[in-house]
């Protein structure tokens, strides 16, 4: 029901050299023949002169070296205030959007204010839980430099029209996604109210009750929490945007956090709760060797015939490591936080990094993982 967008492989410069972050201004020719000026933080300079920079709205841009007509270094770029960021963000959205800011989020919406506030409360609860969990586990967790942006459309049709530009036909089957390039979550009002009046004074509790009454509430809330967990991980230092973070690690962490709690008015409460859908699938279809394969390569997640079972195995692996091998797991995660954007890892490098962190072959963990998920299943049964 959700997806996470990264960088298309063909857009990645072949060889890169990391640069200390510095503010630059660059002019370049677009494919349409016009000249475009960008200002932002230079993250990577490729050997062919291509650049990766982050603008003041957190969007990443890859500028090919041959298109650059002028480049200069700036002393600094003044960060936008939350209000300025909100104004610039909704300027790029259809008419009718408003925004609210919270301690850590910028919520842009054209649905009811009550729904926007309910979503913000859920996200702030997740933010607190996410940071506390990893800090207590021993990871050095960073505070985001800017408000985290979430865009909420009032209805599915408007959402699909906008999402189609980023995810194509997948917009028909997903209810939300996180985009590494823009650092934004895009979703829609899952209550089905189709309200397009952002000033509607629906109360937070009323919005919450409408959501929880939805027959699809469990899966819809899980998707929102899943995508928000991706956004948090990429902004708290667990992952680096456009770096070679293994899909199993990113998706495993998101599935570990996603389980909703419909007895709570916020729809979510605890971390690492039993993910019944993932548990049921892996109990039926535990696949020997799959964990080893997706540690080496991401291919199982891109294969429609394997993707769902791969997600279930990723959840089981992360749940097992976070519970039974937490110190080693944190050391492993911290290793990926040091990788830079546009770096590449070979299957051999990925496998060696795992074996070095856990001092064993992935296949050697399978008996313990099976025992662990069977124990979870026994606890779940009445």
ZAMARGU-4260 file (C-alpha; in steps of 0.2 Angstrom, whole numbers, plus 5000, padded with zeros to 4 digits):
<rodrens>
0) 5000/5000/5000 | 5015/5011/5000 | 5032/5014/4992 | 5048/5023/4994 | 5056/5032/4980
5) 5075/5034/4977 | 5085/5038/4962 | 5083/5029/4945 | 5099/5020/4942 | 5102/5028/4925
10) 5102/5045/4934 | 5117/5041/4945 | 5134/5048/4939 | 5146/5033/4936 | 5160/5039/4948
15) 5158/5051/4962 | 5170/5060/4974 | 5163/5066/4991 | 5164/5085/4994 | 5163/5094/5010
20) 5146/5102/5011 | 5147/5120/5005 | 5134/5132/4998 | 5135/5135/4979 | 5125/5143/4965
25) 5125/5134/4948 | 5117/5139/4932 | 5113/5125/4919 | 5104/5121/4903 | 5088/5111/4905
30) 5083/5098/4892 | 5070/5110/4886 | 5084/5123/4881 | 5081/5135/4895 | 5093/5141/4909
35) 5089/5136/4927 | 5098/5143/4942 | 5100/5132/4958 | 5106/5137/4975 | 5110/5125/4988
40) 5121/5114/4998 | 5134/5104/4987 | 5134/5086/4993 | 5144/5077/4979 | 5154/5081/4964
45) 5156/5068/4951 | 5172/5065/4941 | 5163/5070/4926 | 5158/5087/4934 | 5140/5082/4938
50) 5134/5089/4955 | 5122/5083/4968 | 5115/5097/4978 | 5101/5100/4991 | 5091/5116/4989
55) 5082/5126/5003 | 5066/5115/5002 | 5076/5099/5005 | 5075/5093/4987 | 5090/5084/4979
60) 5095/5089/4962 | 5108/5080/4950 | 5115/5092/4938 | 5125/5084/4923 | 5142/5092/4921
65) 5140/5096/4903 | 5124/5106/4906 | 5133/5118/4919 | 5136/5135/4912 | 5141/5144/4928
70) 5146/5139/4946 | 5151/5149/4961 | 5153/5147/4979 | 5142/5156/4992 | 5147/5161/5009
75) 5131/5154/5016 | 5113/5151/5013 | 5101/5157/5026 | 5089/5143/5030 | 5070/5146/5028
80) 5059/5148/5043 | 5045/5135/5045 | 5033/5148/5038 | 5043/5152/5023 | 5046/5134/5020
85) 5027/5131/5021 | 5024/5145/5009 | 5036/5139/4996 | 5030/5121/4997 | 5011/5125/4994
90) 5016/5137/4980 | 5021/5121/4971 | 5004/5112/4975 | 4987/5114/4967 | 4976/5129/4973
95) 4968/5127/4990 | 4982/5120/5000 | 4986/5127/5018 | 4999/5122/5030 | 5001/5120/5049
100) 5018/5118/5058 | 5021/5107/5073 | 5037/5105/5083 | 5045/5093/5069 | 5033/5093/5055
105) 5026/5104/5041 | 5009/5098/5036 | 5002/5104/5019 | 4984/5100/5016 | 4968/5104/5007
110) 4957/5093/5017 | 4950/5097/5034 | 4960/5105/5048 | 4955/5091/5060 | 4962/5078/5049
115) 4978/5088/5047 | 4980/5089/5066 | 4976/5071/5068 | 4989/5066/5056 | 5002/5078/5064
120) 4998/5071/5081 | 5001/5053/5075 | 5017/5059/5067 | 5024/5068/5082 | 5020/5052/5093
125) 5030/5042/5080 | 5044/5054/5080 | 5046/5054/5099 | 5045/5035/5100 | 5057/5032/5085
130) 5070/5044/5093 | 5068/5037/5110 | 5069/5019/5104 | 5085/5021/5094 | 5094/5032/5107
135) 5090/5019/5121 | 5097/5006/5110 | 5113/5015/5109 | 5113/5024/5092 | 5117/5042/5090
140) 5101/5049/5083 | 5101/5066/5074 | 5088/5079/5075 | 5082/5085/5058 | 5089/5101/5052
145) 5072/5107/5045 | 5053/5103/5047 | 5048/5086/5039 | 5036/5089/5025 | 5020/5079/5023
150) 5007/5083/5009 | 4989/5077/5012 | 4977/5078/4998 | 4958/5079/5001 | 4954/5064/4991
155) 4961/5049/4981 | 4958/5056/4964 | 4968/5072/4967 | 4981/5062/4975 | 4983/5050/4961
160) 4984/5064/4948 | 4998/5072/4958 | 5007/5056/4963 | 5007/5049/4945 | 5020/5062/4941
165) 5032/5053/4953 | 5027/5035/4954 | 5017/5033/4938 | 5004/5019/4937 | 5009/5014/4955
170) 4998/5029/4961 | 4983/5018/4958 | 4988/5005/4971 | 4997/5014/4985 | 4990/5026/4998
175) 5006/5035/5001 | 5024/5036/4998 | 5041/5044/5004 | 5052/5052/4991 | 5070/5052/4995
180) 5073/5066/4981 | 5061/5078/4989 | 5061/5071/5007 | 5042/5072/5007 | 5028/5061/5011
185) 5013/5062/5000 | 4996/5054/5005 | 4978/5058/5005 | 4963/5059/5018 | 4959/5041/5021
190) 4943/5045/5029 | 4935/5047/5012 | 4927/5063/5017 | 4933/5072/5002 | 4932/5088/5011
195) 4941/5102/5001 | 4939/5115/5014 | 4955/5117/5024 | 4946/5128/5037 | 4933/5115/5041
200) 4934/5115/5060 | 4933/5096/5062 | 4940/5092/5079 | 4955/5081/5081 | 4945/5068/5091
205) 4931/5068/5077 | 4944/5065/5064 | 4952/5051/5074 | 4935/5043/5076 | 4931/5044/5057
210) 4948/5036/5053 | 4946/5022/5065 | 4929/5018/5059 | 4936/5015/5041 | 4936/4996/5037
215) 4953/4998/5030 | 4959/5009/5045 | 4973/4996/5050 | 4981/4995/5033 | 4979/5013/5029
220) 4987/5019/5046 | 5001/5006/5044 | 5005/5013/5027 | 5006/5031/5034 | 5017/5025/5049
225) 5028/5015/5037 | 5032/5029/5026 | 5034/5041/5040 | 5047/5029/5048 | 5056/5029/5031
230) 5056/5048/5032 | 5062/5048/5050 | 5076/5036/5047 | 5083/5046/5032 | 5083/5062/5043
235) 5089/5055/5060 | 5105/5048/5053 | 5101/5030/5052 | 5101/5031/5033 | 5108/5044/5020
240) 5097/5049/5006 | 5103/5041/4989 | 5116/5030/4998 | 5117/5011/4996 | 5106/5007/5011
245) 5100/4989/5008 | 5081/4988/5005 | 5079/4974/5018 | 5086/4986/5031 | 5076/5001/5026
250) 5060/4991/5024 | 5063/4980/5039 | 5064/4995/5050 | 5048/5002/5043 | 5038/4986/5045
255) 5045/4984/5063 | 5037/5001/5067 | 5021/5001/5056 | 5009/4990/5067 | 4994/5001/5071
260) 4984/5001/5087 | 4966/5004/5083 | 4962/5005/5102 | 4971/5021/5103 | 4963/5037/5097
265) 4980/5041/5088 | 4979/5024/5079 | 4997/5020/5084 | 5006/5017/5100 | 5020/5005/5102
270) 5036/5000/5093 | 5039/4982/5088 | 5021/4976/5091 | 5017/4960/5082 | 5015/4963/5064
275) 5001/4951/5061 | 5000/4952/5042 | 5019/4949/5041 | 5019/4936/5054 | 5005/4926/5046
280) 5014/4926/5029 | 5031/4921/5035 | 5024/4907/5045 | 5016/4900/5029 | 5030/4903/5017
285) 5047/4904/5027 | 5059/4903/5012 | 5077/4896/5016 | 5090/4906/5009 | 5080/4921/5005
290) 5087/4932/5019 | 5105/4928/5013 | 5100/4933/4995 | 5092/4950/5000 | 5107/4954/5011
295) 5118/4953/4996 | 5106/4961/4983 | 5089/4970/4983 | 5082/4960/4969 | 5069/4950/4979
300) 5060/4966/4983 | 5059/4971/4965 | 5052/4954/4959 | 5033/4955/4960 | 5033/4936/4963
305) 5044/4938/4979 | 5041/4955/4985 | 5028/4952/4998 | 5037/4937/5006 | 5053/4947/5005
310) 5045/4961/5016 | 5039/4948/5028 | 5056/4941/5030 | 5064/4958/5032 | 5052/4962/5046
315) 5056/4945/5054 | 5075/4948/5052 | 5074/4966/5059 | 5062/4961/5074 | 5074/4947/5078
320) 5090/4957/5077 | 5082/4972/5087 | 5077/4960/5100 | 5090/4947/5101 | 5106/4955/5094
325) 5102/4974/5097 | 5120/4980/5101 | 5127/4971/5085 | 5112/4978/5075 | 5115/4996/5080
330) 5133/4994/5076 | 5128/4988/5059 | 5116/5002/5056 | 5129/5015/5061 | 5140/5008/5048
335) 5127/5013/5034 | 5125/5031/5041 | 5143/5034/5036 | 5140/5030/5018 | 5138/5045/5006
340) 5125/5048/4992 | 5128/5039/4976 | 5140/5027/4983 | 5138/5009/4977 | 5141/4993/4986
345) 5144/4976/4978 | 5135/4960/4983 | 5151/4954/4991 | 5153/4970/5001 | 5136/4969/5007
350) 5138/4951/5013 | 5154/4955/5021 | 5147/4969/5031 | 5134/4959/5038 | 5145/4944/5042
355) 5157/4956/5051 | 5143/4964/5061 | 5135/4948/5067 | 5150/4936/5066 | 5141/4923/5056
360) 5133/4919/5039 | 5115/4924/5037 | 5110/4906/5034 | 5117/4902/5051 | 5104/4914/5059
365) 5089/4905/5051 | 5086/4892/5065 | 5086/4906/5078 | 5074/4917/5068 | 5062/4902/5065
370) 5062/4899/5084 | 5059/4917/5087 | 5044/4919/5075 | 5036/4903/5082 | 5038/4910/5099
375) 5029/4926/5094 | 5015/4916/5086 | 5013/4906/5102 | 5011/4922/5112 | 4999/4929/5099
380) 4987/4914/5101 | 4973/4916/5114
</rodrens>
